[in-house]
């Protein structure tokens, strides 16, 4: 749903990118491991999740830069809705600004998996009451990696096979870990719910740290993609200069 930034595989740990946040982790967890584990394939239940992101980088100039943001994610069978939580004042200012290009950082993203396995990705602009269809060649423009596993699960279960299971399942959670050089990545995987409760990465010098916390929230009275009646539909390519 949201726009995102991409960083090197060794540094990537966010569940979703900066504009979606949900979507970056698959590559990070795909690091090769000499200690693969088996992840059972199960039918993933519907989920309503709140995702909180935090990152910290201590620069060479001694300045600590911290970033936080939150999103909500609703998944049902073959579709996922991800939406950044934005204060009403900021949302009003954004909605009334004049621009032709959708803001992938603040616009909800709605992704559906088609019968042939292809993805249908759309940005939703509520103020302009329009749905912007984004074709695969423009995914990079909006920070979407096009991976269904990381979109639906936040962390692709297949990528966990390349991480080391730490101890047995405890309180319904299996901890996975991957170390490469100075970077450590940890994922606390909810076995029954099929989503990561926590993802964190850090370097051994304390210069960088990222953390994503995921919690279950109540289902909305009406799913967001059921509120789009009357919205105009356009192609992202139509908005390009």
C-alpha positions as CSV (number, residue, x, y, z in Angstrom):
1,X,0.0,0.0,0.0
2,X,2.5,2.5,0.6
3,X,5.6,3.8,-1.2
4,X,8.9,2.3,-0.1
5,X,12.6,2.6,-0.2
6,X,14.9,-0.3,-1.0
7,X,18.3,-0.8,0.7
8,X,20.9,-3.6,0.3
9,X,19.9,-7.1,1.2
10,X,22.3,-7.0,4.2
11,X,20.7,-3.9,5.6
12,X,17.0,-4.7,4.8
13,X,14.8,-5.6,7.8
14,X,11.6,-3.6,7.6
15,X,8.3,-5.6,7.2
16,X,7.1,-3.1,4.8
17,X,8.9,-0.5,2.9
18,X,8.8,3.2,3.8
19,X,5.7,3.4,1.6
20,X,4.1,0.3,2.4
21,X,6.0,-1.1,4.7
22,X,5.0,-4.5,4.3
23,X,7.0,-5.4,1.4
24,X,10.7,-5.2,1.9
25,X,11.3,-8.0,4.3
26,X,11.2,-10.9,1.9
27,X,14.5,-10.0,0.3
28,X,16.1,-9.4,3.7
29,X,15.1,-12.9,4.9
30,X,16.2,-14.5,1.7
31,X,19.8,-14.5,2.9
32,X,21.5,-17.8,2.2
33,X,21.9,-20.0,5.3
34,X,23.8,-23.2,5.9
35,X,21.2,-24.2,8.5
36,X,17.8,-24.4,6.7
37,X,14.7,-25.2,8.6
38,X,11.4,-26.6,7.5
39,X,8.3,-24.3,7.6
40,X,5.0,-26.2,7.3
41,X,2.6,-25.0,4.7
42,X,-0.7,-24.1,6.2
43,X,-3.7,-22.2,5.2
44,X,-3.2,-18.6,6.5
45,X,-6.1,-17.2,8.5
46,X,-7.6,-13.8,7.9
47,X,-5.8,-11.1,9.8
48,X,-6.3,-7.5,10.9
49,X,-2.9,-6.2,12.0
50,X,-1.3,-3.0,13.2
51,X,2.4,-2.7,12.2
52,X,4.7,-0.3,14.0
53,X,8.1,0.5,12.4
54,X,11.2,2.1,14.1
55,X,14.6,2.7,12.7
56,X,17.7,4.3,14.1
57,X,21.0,5.2,12.3
58,X,23.9,6.9,14.0
59,X,25.8,8.7,11.3
60,X,29.5,9.4,10.9
61,X,28.7,13.0,11.9
62,X,27.5,11.8,15.3
63,X,23.9,12.6,14.6
64,X,21.3,10.0,15.5
65,X,18.4,9.8,13.1
66,X,15.3,8.0,14.2
67,X,12.1,7.3,12.2
68,X,8.8,5.8,13.3
69,X,5.5,5.2,11.5
70,X,2.6,2.8,11.8
71,X,0.3,1.0,9.3
72,X,-2.8,-1.2,9.4
73,X,-3.0,-4.3,7.3
74,X,-6.1,-6.3,6.4
75,X,-5.8,-9.6,4.6
76,X,-8.5,-11.8,3.3
77,X,-7.8,-14.9,1.2
78,X,-6.4,-13.4,-2.0
79,X,-6.2,-9.7,-1.2
80,X,-4.4,-7.3,1.1
81,X,-5.0,-3.7,2.1
82,X,-2.2,-1.7,3.7
83,X,-2.6,1.8,4.9
84,X,-0.3,4.3,6.7
85,X,-1.7,5.8,9.8
86,X,-1.6,9.6,9.4
87,X,-2.8,12.3,11.8
88,X,-6.0,14.0,10.5
89,X,-4.3,17.4,10.2
90,X,-1.5,16.0,8.0
91,X,-4.0,14.1,6.0
92,X,-6.1,17.2,5.3
93,X,-3.1,19.1,4.3
94,X,-2.0,16.4,1.9
95,X,-5.5,15.8,0.4
96,X,-5.9,19.4,-0.5
97,X,-2.6,19.8,-2.1
98,X,-2.5,20.0,-5.9
99,X,-0.7,17.1,-7.6
100,X,-1.2,14.6,-10.3
101,X,1.0,11.8,-9.1
102,X,-0.4,9.6,-6.3
103,X,1.6,9.8,-3.1
104,X,2.5,6.2,-2.5
105,X,3.7,7.0,1.1
106,X,0.2,8.1,2.2
107,X,-2.1,6.4,-0.2
108,X,-3.5,3.0,0.8
109,X,-2.4,0.1,-1.4
110,X,-4.8,-2.7,-2.4
111,X,-3.2,-5.8,-3.8
112,X,-5.1,-8.8,-5.2
113,X,-3.7,-12.1,-6.4
114,X,-5.3,-13.3,-9.6
115,X,-6.1,-16.9,-10.5
116,X,-2.9,-17.2,-12.6
117,X,-0.8,-16.0,-9.7
118,X,-0.2,-12.5,-11.1
119,X,-0.8,-9.5,-8.8
120,X,-3.2,-6.6,-9.3
121,X,-1.8,-3.6,-7.4
122,X,-3.7,-0.3,-6.9
123,X,-3.2,2.9,-5.0
124,X,-6.3,4.5,-3.5
125,X,-6.8,8.3,-3.4
126,X,-9.7,8.9,-1.2
127,X,-9.9,12.7,-1.6
128,X,-9.9,12.5,-5.3
129,X,-12.1,9.3,-5.2
130,X,-10.0,7.4,-7.6
131,X,-8.3,4.1,-7.9
132,X,-4.9,4.1,-9.6
133,X,-3.9,0.8,-11.2
134,X,-0.2,0.2,-11.2
135,X,1.3,-2.1,-13.7
136,X,4.4,-4.2,-12.8
137,X,6.8,-2.0,-14.7
138,X,6.0,0.8,-12.4
139,X,6.2,-1.1,-9.1
140,X,9.7,0.4,-8.4
141,X,8.2,3.9,-8.6
142,X,5.9,3.2,-5.7
143,X,8.3,1.0,-3.7
144,X,6.4,-2.2,-4.2
145,X,8.5,-5.4,-4.6
146,X,5.8,-7.4,-6.3
147,X,6.2,-10.4,-3.9
148,X,2.9,-11.9,-2.8
149,X,4.5,-13.8,0.1
150,X,5.9,-10.7,1.8
151,X,2.8,-8.7,1.0
152,X,0.3,-11.2,2.4
153,X,2.4,-12.5,5.3
154,X,4.6,-9.5,5.9
155,X,7.5,-12.0,6.0
156,X,7.4,-14.7,3.3
157,X,7.3,-18.1,5.0
158,X,9.5,-19.5,2.3
159,X,12.3,-17.1,3.3
160,X,12.2,-18.5,6.9
161,X,13.6,-21.7,5.5
162,X,16.9,-19.9,5.1
163,X,17.1,-18.9,8.7
164,X,18.0,-20.8,11.8
165,X,15.2,-21.8,14.2
166,X,16.2,-20.8,17.8
167,X,14.8,-23.2,20.3
168,X,11.3,-24.7,20.2
169,X,8.0,-23.0,19.7
170,X,7.1,-21.0,22.8
171,X,3.7,-19.4,23.5
172,X,2.8,-20.0,19.9
173,X,6.0,-18.2,18.5
174,X,9.0,-19.6,16.7
175,X,12.1,-17.5,16.8
176,X,14.3,-17.4,13.7
177,X,17.7,-15.8,13.4
178,X,20.2,-15.1,10.7
179,X,23.7,-13.6,11.1
180,X,25.8,-12.3,8.3
181,X,28.9,-10.4,9.0
182,X,28.1,-7.6,11.5
183,X,24.3,-7.8,10.9
184,X,21.8,-9.9,12.9
185,X,18.2,-10.4,11.8
186,X,15.6,-12.0,14.1
187,X,12.0,-12.9,13.3
188,X,9.4,-13.9,15.9
189,X,6.9,-15.9,13.9
190,X,3.4,-16.5,15.1
191,X,2.9,-20.1,14.0
192,X,-0.9,-20.2,14.1
193,X,-1.6,-16.7,12.9
194,X,1.0,-16.9,10.2
195,X,2.6,-13.5,10.6
196,X,5.7,-12.1,12.3
197,X,5.0,-10.6,15.7
198,X,8.4,-9.0,15.7
199,X,11.2,-8.4,13.3
200,X,14.5,-6.7,14.2
201,X,17.9,-6.2,12.8
202,X,21.0,-4.5,14.3
203,X,24.7,-4.3,13.7
204,X,27.1,-5.3,16.4
205,X,28.5,-1.7,16.8
206,X,25.1,-0.2,17.6
207,X,25.2,2.1,14.6
208,X,21.9,1.0,13.1
209,X,18.8,-0.7,14.4
210,X,15.4,-1.4,12.9
211,X,12.4,-3.0,14.5
212,X,8.9,-3.9,13.4
213,X,6.2,-4.9,15.9
214,X,3.0,-6.4,14.8
215,X,-0.2,-6.8,16.8
216,X,-3.7,-8.1,16.1
217,X,-6.5,-5.5,16.0
218,X,-10.3,-5.7,15.6
219,X,-11.7,-6.2,12.2
220,X,-13.3,-3.0,10.7
221,X,-17.1,-3.0,10.4
222,X,-16.6,-2.8,6.6
223,X,-13.5,-3.9,4.8
224,X,-11.9,-0.9,3.1
225,X,-12.0,-2.3,-0.4
226,X,-15.8,-2.6,0.0
227,X,-16.1,1.2,0.3
228,X,-14.8,2.1,-3.2
229,X,-18.1,2.3,-5.0
230,X,-18.2,5.3,-7.3
231,X,-14.4,5.7,-7.5
232,X,-13.0,6.4,-10.9
233,X,-10.3,4.0,-12.2
234,X,-7.2,5.2,-14.0
235,X,-3.8,3.8,-14.9
236,X,-0.7,5.0,-13.2
237,X,0.9,5.4,-16.6
238,X,-1.7,8.1,-17.4
239,X,-0.2,10.3,-14.6
240,X,3.3,10.2,-15.8
241,X,4.7,13.4,-17.3
